[in-house]
Amino acid sequence: MNPNEINIPLSYKIRVPEKITKNTASIFFLHGYGSNMNDLFSLGQLFPDEWAIISLQAPLPTGFGGWAWAELDYNNLKELPKPEQRYSSRDSIIESINTCVTELHLDPSRVHLIGFSQGAAFTLFCGLTNPKMFHGLVALCGFIEYKKVKDEIEPSKIKNLKIFVGSGIIDEVIPIHLGRMTERGLRKLGTKPVYNEYNAGHTISNDCLNDLLGWIQSIQ
């Protein structure tokens, strides 16, 4: 199987180790609104060479080479103009990950999903509604509303889900109160997220990266 020719619903960029074994872990990246699959791919170099790194690209064009997982209303980030896009993008992400894991013979018990901004929201939505698929979820500079997902989640199945959430105190796009709301919501759902705040804006700071890498290592 040529890693660059996997038939999945989303465009992607990939790095695979020279030798894939039954224990090969994977990182899947979900970029933010208006970005693309190249954005987070460079973070893959921070993870072990023997891991597979796959950056997925959202399906909705925003212009200027950018893509989105769902259209946004910047006057009200909590309400999507087309809420059905939450489900169509979620399903495309899940299918893409499942197919990659199967076709490349990756370890299904060591699949990690990392998202930034809107990609963080979809990371949590994908993971909470498909908890058996993921060994770890990382949501950076994003948010999810407890009340929007609670009816779709089985608390008994997500209680052991490993989740890392990082928020920027001076984030001008996703205000810090939304990060704190996310932590409270995840706890209400019965999970025990690792939640950290950083003296940073809408970006992945070095402190956040260090904590993220340490956390990923700790759950292996």
NUSE-94307 format. One line per field, with one value per residue (C-alpha): residue number from 1; residue in three letters; y, z, x. Coordinates in nm, 2 decimals. Example, Ala and Ser with C-alpha at 12.3 -4.5 7.8 and 13.67 -1.06 7.14 Angstrom:
BEGIN
nr: c(1,2)
rest: c(ALA,SER)
py: c(-0.45,-0.11)
pz: c(0.78,0.71)
px: c(1.23,1.37)
END
This chain:
BEGIN
nr: c(1,2,3,4,5,6,7,8,9,10,11,12,13,14,15,16,17,18,19,20,21,22,23,24,25,26,27,28,29,30,31,32,33,34,35,36,37,38,39,40,41,42,43,44,45,46,47,48,49,50,51,52,53,54,55,56,57,58,59,60,61,62,63,64,65,66,67,68,69,70,71,72,73,74,75,76,77,78,79,80,81,82,83,84,85,86,87,88,89,90,91,92,93,94,95,96,97,98,99,100,101,102,103,104,105,106,107,108,109,110,111,112,113,114,115,116,117,118,119,120,121,122,123,124,125,126,127,128,129,130,131,132,133,134,135,136,137,138,139,140,141,142,143,144,145,146,147,148,149,150,151,152,153,154,155,156,157,158,159,160,161,162,163,164,165,166,167,168,169,170,171,172,173,174,175,176,177,178,179,180,181,182,183,184,185,186,187,188,189,190,191,192,193,194,195,196,197,198,199,200,201,202,203,204,205,206,207,208,209,210,211,212,213,214,215,216,217,218,219,220)
rest: c(MET,ASN,PRO,ASN,GLU,ILE,ASN,ILE,PRO,LEU,SER,TYR,LYS,ILE,ARG,VAL,PRO,GLU,LYS,ILE,THR,LYS,ASN,THR,ALA,SER,ILE,PHE,PHE,LEU,HIS,GLY,TYR,GLY,SER,ASN,MET,ASN,ASP,LEU,PHE,SER,LEU,GLY,GLN,LEU,PHE,PRO,ASP,GLU,TRP,ALA,ILE,ILE,SER,LEU,GLN,ALA,PRO,LEU,PRO,THR,GLY,PHE,GLY,GLY,TRP,ALA,TRP,ALA,GLU,LEU,ASP,TYR,ASN,ASN,LEU,LYS,GLU,LEU,PRO,LYS,PRO,GLU,GLN,ARG,TYR,SER,SER,ARG,ASP,SER,ILE,ILE,GLU,SER,ILE,ASN,THR,CYS,VAL,THR,GLU,LEU,HIS,LEU,ASP,PRO,SER,ARG,VAL,HIS,LEU,ILE,GLY,PHE,SER,GLN,GLY,ALA,ALA,PHE,THR,LEU,PHE,CYS,GLY,LEU,THR,ASN,PRO,LYS,MET,PHE,HIS,GLY,LEU,VAL,ALA,LEU,CYS,GLY,PHE,ILE,GLU,TYR,LYS,LYS,VAL,LYS,ASP,GLU,ILE,GLU,PRO,SER,LYS,ILE,LYS,ASN,LEU,LYS,ILE,PHE,VAL,GLY,SER,GLY,ILE,ILE,ASP,GLU,VAL,ILE,PRO,ILE,HIS,LEU,GLY,ARG,MET,THR,GLU,ARG,GLY,LEU,ARG,LYS,LEU,GLY,THR,LYS,PRO,VAL,TYR,ASN,GLU,TYR,ASN,ALA,GLY,HIS,THR,ILE,SER,ASN,ASP,CYS,LEU,ASN,ASP,LEU,LEU,GLY,TRP,ILE,GLN,SER,ILE,GLN)
py: c(0.00,0.34,0.57,0.86,0.67,0.57,0.62,0.84,1.12,1.39,1.52,1.44,1.46,1.17,1.05,0.68,0.50,0.28,-0.03,-0.05,-0.30,-0.41,-0.16,0.14,0.44,0.72,1.09,1.25,1.63,1.85,2.21,2.53,2.73,2.88,2.67,2.34,2.01,2.16,2.38,2.12,1.86,2.01,1.92,1.56,1.59,1.62,1.27,0.95,0.85,0.51,0.68,0.75,1.11,1.20,1.55,1.57,1.86,1.99,1.95,2.31,2.57,2.92,3.07,3.16,2.80,2.76,2.50,2.46,2.18,2.39,2.74,2.99,3.29,3.52,3.71,3.40,3.13,2.89,2.86,2.71,2.85,2.49,2.26,1.95,2.02,1.90,1.56,1.54,1.65,1.43,1.13,1.21,1.24,0.91,0.72,0.87,0.76,0.41,0.35,0.48,0.26,-0.05,0.01,0.09,-0.18,0.07,-0.02,0.06,0.09,0.37,0.63,0.99,1.29,1.65,1.95,2.33,2.59,2.46,2.14,2.12,2.13,1.85,1.65,1.65,1.59,1.29,1.15,1.18,1.02,0.75,0.69,0.34,0.47,0.69,0.64,1.02,1.35,1.68,2.01,2.33,2.68,2.54,2.47,2.24,2.30,2.04,2.09,2.04,1.70,1.55,1.37,1.19,1.06,0.75,0.86,0.50,0.47,0.80,0.80,0.66,0.87,1.05,1.42,1.71,2.07,2.38,2.73,3.07,3.33,3.62,3.43,3.69,3.43,3.18,3.37,3.20,3.17,2.92,2.71,2.71,2.63,2.33,2.19,2.22,2.05,1.77,1.71,1.72,1.45,1.23,1.26,1.38,1.61,1.75,2.13,2.39,2.76,2.95,3.32,3.31,3.41,3.20,2.99,2.68,2.81,2.64,2.57,2.41,2.20,2.08,1.99,1.82,1.61,1.51,1.42,1.20,1.02,0.97,0.79,0.54)
pz: c(0.00,-0.11,0.19,-0.05,-0.23,0.04,-0.07,0.20,0.19,0.29,0.14,0.36,0.42,0.56,0.71,0.79,0.94,0.72,0.90,1.03,1.30,1.49,1.76,1.53,1.70,1.50,1.53,1.33,1.30,1.25,1.15,1.23,1.03,0.71,0.73,0.56,0.60,0.59,0.90,1.18,0.98,1.08,1.44,1.34,1.36,1.74,1.77,1.74,1.39,1.43,1.46,1.17,1.12,0.92,0.88,0.75,0.54,0.61,0.32,0.30,0.10,0.26,-0.02,-0.04,0.01,0.33,0.44,0.72,0.91,0.93,0.83,1.12,1.24,1.38,1.57,1.76,1.76,1.96,1.68,1.34,1.04,0.91,1.21,0.98,0.89,1.23,1.14,0.78,0.87,1.18,0.98,0.71,0.98,1.15,0.81,0.71,1.04,1.03,0.67,0.73,1.04,0.85,0.52,0.68,0.95,1.23,1.60,1.65,2.03,1.99,1.77,1.89,1.75,1.79,1.68,1.69,1.71,1.50,1.47,1.85,1.86,1.61,1.79,2.10,1.91,1.72,2.04,2.27,2.01,1.91,2.23,2.15,1.86,2.04,2.29,2.34,2.24,2.23,2.19,2.16,2.15,2.09,2.27,2.29,2.45,2.70,2.62,2.24,2.28,2.61,2.44,2.19,2.45,2.67,3.00,3.08,2.76,2.79,3.16,3.08,2.77,2.79,2.71,2.71,2.67,2.63,2.62,2.57,2.84,2.59,2.30,2.08,1.87,2.13,2.46,2.77,2.92,2.64,2.73,3.09,2.98,2.79,3.09,3.31,3.04,3.00,3.37,3.37,3.11,3.34,3.19,3.37,3.12,3.18,3.14,3.11,3.05,2.88,2.87,2.49,2.22,1.95,1.89,2.02,2.26,2.34,2.69,2.55,2.31,2.59,2.81,2.52,2.44,2.80,2.83,2.52,2.65,2.99,2.84,2.63)
px: c(0.00,0.14,0.08,0.00,-0.27,-0.51,-0.87,-1.03,-1.28,-1.03,-0.71,-0.41,-0.03,0.15,0.48,0.52,0.81,1.03,0.89,0.53,0.47,0.16,0.27,0.30,0.14,-0.02,-0.09,-0.37,-0.39,-0.69,-0.61,-0.80,-1.05,-0.90,-0.58,-0.49,-0.32,0.03,-0.03,0.02,0.22,0.55,0.47,0.51,0.89,0.85,0.71,0.91,1.03,0.86,0.52,0.29,0.19,-0.12,-0.25,-0.61,-0.75,-1.10,-1.36,-1.50,-1.30,-1.27,-1.07,-0.70,-0.59,-0.78,-1.03,-1.29,-1.46,-1.78,-1.88,-1.86,-2.06,-1.79,-2.06,-2.16,-1.89,-2.12,-2.37,-2.28,-2.48,-2.51,-2.51,-2.53,-2.17,-2.06,-2.18,-2.06,-1.71,-1.71,-1.80,-1.54,-1.27,-1.37,-1.38,-1.05,-0.88,-1.03,-0.93,-0.57,-0.53,-0.66,-0.48,-0.15,-0.18,-0.13,-0.19,-0.56,-0.50,-0.25,-0.44,-0.40,-0.60,-0.46,-0.66,-0.61,-0.89,-1.18,-0.99,-0.98,-1.36,-1.38,-1.11,-1.33,-1.65,-1.49,-1.34,-1.63,-1.87,-1.62,-1.42,-1.30,-1.11,-0.87,-0.58,-0.55,-0.72,-0.55,-0.75,-0.56,-0.71,-1.06,-1.38,-1.68,-2.02,-2.14,-2.50,-2.45,-2.29,-2.42,-2.72,-2.49,-2.25,-2.25,-2.08,-1.97,-1.78,-1.58,-1.49,-1.14,-1.08,-0.74,-0.78,-0.54,-0.68,-0.46,-0.60,-0.44,-0.51,-0.48,-0.64,-0.81,-1.00,-1.12,-1.15,-1.02,-1.37,-1.46,-1.15,-1.26,-1.62,-1.48,-1.30,-1.61,-1.82,-1.57,-1.58,-1.96,-1.96,-1.75,-1.40,-1.09,-0.91,-0.56,-0.63,-0.36,-0.37,-0.08,0.02,-0.03,-0.27,-0.43,-0.12,0.06,0.33,0.65,0.53,0.21,0.41,0.64,0.34,0.17,0.47,0.52,0.16,0.16,0.47,0.30,0.00,0.20)
END
